[in-house]
Amino acid sequence: MMDAIIPPVINDPEALARSLFPKPPRKHSDNRVPVMVCAENMTFMRTLPDNHCKLIVTSPPYNLGKDYESRTPLADYLAQQAEVIAECARVLHPQGSICWQVGNYVANGEIMPLDTLTYPIFRDLGLKLRNRIVWHFGHGLHCTRRLSGRYETINWWTASDDYTWNLDAIRVPSKYPGKKHFKGPNAGKLSGNPLGKNPSDVWEFPNVKSNHPEKTSHPCQFPVELVERLVLSMTDEGDAVLDPYMGVGSSVIAALMHDRDAFGCDVVPEYVETANQRVEQWRNGTLRTRPMGKPIYNPALPNGGH
Ligand SMILES: C[S@@+](CC[C@H](N)C(=O)[O-])C[C@H]1O[C@@H](n2cnc3c(N)ncnc32)[C@H](O)[C@@H]1O
């Protein structure tokens, strides 16, 4: 049985900044210690230096009135998002990426896609949209007056045209791995990349519902494998990854798994405590995560195809 971990609460951002970034700057080490703080993200991010984070990956509240948020008029919500996104842009590395994962705001049955509504905020800050990734999943509410929603999106923005991008790190098996050119100068040679194919901008990962191995008390966690794909492709070892709406620390875990520095904050102490426990479990090898590349369960196949 693990001891309860009390999450730290920021009450002196400047002292925190001094402890996080003593001079000379901290060197990367093999034994990375994530920084996970129970605080408002604006307070926490003000403690981070300019240009520090190679990847900022997050899923903000959707203004739906979940346990951890209060519903506000849409214009107020967007104004608040604009403030947070501007601060993210300040701490973003010049070769860095922001991945903003959102779904729909829903009012009186009318849906408003938050990626579309936040698009001008990022664009006005000079960021460049590289992909609008569709994350497809199998489980969710069954709607009666419209089609059931089975995807959300991740808008991938970069600070500049010179951005870190490691496609080989996230290739997936080709459909026809041994296929060869049958004519022309390359006849007989493999027609596809032997490392696999580009995973495309439509990703299928199970969302974290009750039977998912990563499920905690949080109502809407990232699957770790989804963040791993972003970390591997958009950062190098030792880079800093930040999640300003960290929840139970799924982004932190994905970053640590691949030897990146991890930073995160959340306003709910219970989630920060769970994040600390998950990191501890990851360190001692007991954290259950769904491995990247595991096929989606298919009830039509023996053993679900696993
Ligand atoms: C959609 S959830 C993110 C879950 C996370 N991706 C995970 O895997 O656990 C949004 C989170 O933002 C947190 N939150 C809401 N407002 C915040 C704020 N101003 N600063 C920091 N966290 C906030 C909520 O407590 C909630 O855990």
The ligand as an ORCA input file, in Angstrom:
! r2SCAN-3c Opt
* xyz 0 1
  C     -10.311     17.294    -19.868
  S      -9.511     17.250    -18.336
  C      -7.864     16.759    -18.763
  C      -7.576     15.326    -18.395
  C      -6.164     14.896    -18.728
  N      -5.907     14.977    -20.148
  C      -5.877     13.471    -18.231
  O      -5.437     12.626    -19.014
  O      -6.132     13.211    -17.048
  C      -9.320     18.942    -17.945
  C      -8.650     19.179    -16.603
  O      -8.404     20.575    -16.458
  C      -8.443     20.880    -15.076
  N      -8.586     22.358    -14.984
  C      -9.683     23.114    -15.195
  N      -9.391     24.413    -15.100
  C      -8.063     24.509    -14.839
  C      -7.156     25.585    -14.640
  N      -7.559     26.845    -14.703
  N      -5.863     25.305    -14.410
  C      -5.438     24.009    -14.337
  N      -6.255     22.948    -14.511
  C      -7.542     23.182    -14.756
  C      -9.596     20.051    -14.566
  O      -9.507     19.821    -13.190
  C      -9.455     18.765    -15.390
  O      -8.756     17.766    -14.692
*
